[in-house]
Amino acid sequence: MAIPLKLVKSTFQNFRHISSSAPKSDAWLSKIFVRKIEPTKESHSRMLSDKEVIYSLQTHNYRPDSKKPYLNNVNNMVQWVKGQDKLKDSVALVGSWTVNVGDQDQALHLWKFTGGFHQIDVFNHLTNIDEDYDKLRIEQGKLVRARHLQYLLAFSYWPQILLRESKNIYEIRSYALKPGTMIEWGNNWARAINFRKNNDEAFAGFFSQIGRLYNVHHIWCYESLNKRKETRESAWRSPGWDECVAYTVPLIREMHCRVMVPTEFSPTK
């Protein structure tokens, strides 16, 4: 006998509801399913980020034989930006790194735009009409194999970005989430970050606005790879950390990490 579709949907919905109503003995079931998020009329960006600040993340794959001239080219671009009166106090490089572990021959540059997309429009206009910058852009095109740009917002629950002065390594953990799960990701990580807030390793947390969508980047800062190992093991010993991880894993479509070192001209070390 065929089972009515309406009955199947009702049964499945009730089964998913177990995660919030089941007794403690069945708590493991709550870690299998993605918890339901109610519809909202607010945009995800407005709910997850409370600042009118946009970040851009440039990812460049440079030619293996061109690392030094490439970094010199980027440094010249940074100096050009610093020399523009119209960009003063509104556009600034936050961090610049090359990848040691992960995608080889790759560099990442994180810029901060105070004033939102209006300031990005001003920046794009100036770079499009300036002959010196255009020469730098043409020069860079001969040194790289691929480039990608994302505009990001900072998660409101993440600690404020603080530039480091002593020498460190950085890890960027990038996640491609299932569409529609960004709010739940934020809800879980707003709790998870508390398990590591007493440490100094949390550098920045972002989600994408333009570029690869439903993309999240968490950037962590460590003294060394061994310090990274110790810090991560300590987090797993914190009660509640495992639960936050269990709830976020079903939201992920793809993830990867890269270990990076700051360039000589990076504001954060």
N, C-alpha and C positions, 0 to 999 in steps of 0.2 A: 504494500500500500504506500503510495507516495505521501511524503510528509509536507504539509503546507509550508510555503516559504516564510510566511509570517511567523509560524511557530519556530522555525529554525533560527530566524533572526532574534526572536525573543529569548530563546534558550542560550544563544551565543552571548547576547548582551548581559544576561544574568550571570553567566559563567565568568565573564570579564569582571563583573562587579565583586567577585570573591575577594579581590585584592584589598578592598576597603572594608569589607564586612566580615571576613573570615576570622575565626579565633586564632590565638597565637600558635596553636598546634599546626595550623595550615598556613602559617605566615610565608612559607617558602613559595606558595603559589603566587604571592604578590610580586615576586621577583621575575616571574615568567612573562607577564603581560605588561604592556605600556599602559600606565594609568590614564584614565580619561581626562581630557582637558575641555572645559566648557567653552562654547563659542563666545567670542568677544567682538565688540565694535571698535576696540582700540587696536592700532597697529602693533605688531610685535616689537618694533624698534622703540616705540613710545613706552611700552610696558617694561622693557628690559634695560633701557638706557635713559638717563635723565640729564644728559649734558649736550649742549649744542657744540659739540666738538667731533670732527670727522678725522679718522685716521686713514692713511693710504699705505698699503703694503705692496711694495714693488718686489717681485721675484724675478731675478735675472739668471739665466744659464749662460755663463761666459765661456769662451773658447779655452780649452785647457792650456794653450800656449800664450794666453793673453791676460792672465790674472793681474799682473802689475799695471799694465797700461789701462785696463778696465777700471781698477780701483782708483787710479789717478784721474780718470775721466769723471767718475762719480764724485770724487772729492772736488773737482772743479765745478761741477754742477751745484754742489752744496755751497761752495763759496759764492757762486753767482746769486743764489737765493739770498744769502746773508747780505749781499750788497744791494738788494732792491728795497728802496724806501717803502714802496707800496705793500711789501710783504713782511715788513718788520713787525714783530710781536704777534703775527698771525699765522706764519708758516715756519715750522721748525722741524729739523731732523731729530727724532727721538733715539733711534738705534740703527746701527748698520753692522751687518754680520756676514761672514762667509761660513759655509756649511762644512763641517769636519766629518760628521757621521750622518749618512742618509744620501741625499742627492748630491753627488760630487760636482765640483766646478759650478757652484750655485751661490748666489749672494741675495740677501734680503735687506731691504731698507724700509724703515717705518717712519712715516712723516705724520705730523700733527697739524691740523688746520683748525684754528680757533675762529669761529664765525660760520661754521657749517659749510654747506655746498656753495653759498655765495662766495666765500673766500676761495674755494676751489675754482670757481668760474673766473675769478680775478687772476689766479695763478695760471690757469690754462691760457687765458688771453695774453698775458705777458710773455709766456714761453713760446707762444705761436708767432709773435711779432718781433721778438728779439733775435737779431742776427747772430750774436755770440752764442746764445743758447742753442740756436738751430745748428750751429757748427758742432757743438758738443754732442747734440743728439745724433747727427750724421756720423760722427766719429764713433759713438757708442754702438751704432748699428753694425759696424764692422768688427766689433769685438765680442758680440753676444750671439748666441744661437737661438735663444727664445726669451720672451719677456711676458710677464703677466702682472696686471694691476688690479687690486681690490680696494674698494672703499669700505671701511669698517666702522662700527660703533663699539665703544667700550661697555662691557657689562656693568651695570650700576652697582652690583654687589661686590665687584672685584676691588681689591685695595688700590688706592691711587698710585699711579706710575711714579716711581722714584728712581732717578738715575743713580747708578752705582759708580763708585769711584775706584775701588780696588779691582784687580783683575779677576774675571769670572768666565765661566762658560754658560751658555744659554741653551735651553731646550724648547723648541716650539712643537707642540703637539696639535696637529690639525685633524679636525673631524668633519666628515661629510654626513650630515644628519638626514633622516627621513623627512620629507616635506610635512609641515604641520606639527613638528615636535619641538620647535625652538622654545616655546613657553615652558614646556615640561623640563627641558634641559636646564633652563634658567632657574626653575623652582628647585631642582635637585642640587645644582651647583651652588646656589645661594646658601644651602646648608653645608655642602661638602667643603666649601672654602674655609669654613670655620674650624675644620679639623687641622688646617695647616696655616691658620692666620698668625700663629705665634712664631712662625718661621719667616725668614726673610726671602724665601725663594720665589714667592708669587710676584711676578713682574707685571704681567698684563693679561687681560682676557677680552677677546673681541668676537663679534659675530658680523657676518658680511651683509652689506647693503647693496653693493653693486659689484658684479664680477661673478665668481662661483657662489651661487646662493645656497642657503642652509649650510654654510661653512662656518666653523668655529675654530678659533686659534687660542690656545693657552700657552703663554710664554713663561717659563720658569728660569730662575737664575741660581746657579750653584758655584761653589768654590772649585769643585773638581767632580769628575765622574764618580769617585768613591763617595764624596759627600752627597751626590745625587742618590746613590744606592742607599745610604744610611737614612736619608730623609724620607724616601719612599717607603722603606721598611717600617719606619716609625709611624707613618700615616696609616699603614695597614693594621697597626696595633691599637689605633684609636677606635673605640666603640662607635659604630655608626658609619664609619668610612666605607665598610664593605657593603652596607645597605645602599648608600648613595651610588656606588659603582654599579651595583646590581640593577638599580632602576634606570641608569643611563645607558647601559650597554645595549638594550633592545632598540634604542633610538638611533644608533649609529649604522650608517651604511658602509663607511670606509674610514680608516684612520691611519695616520703615520706620524712618526716623530723624526726630527732632525736636531742634531747637536751642533751648535754654532759658536764661533768666537768673534768678538767685536773687531771691527777694522780699526786702523789707527785714528781715523777721524770720527769714530762713533762717539756720540755724547755720553752714552752709558758704557761702562767698561766691564 
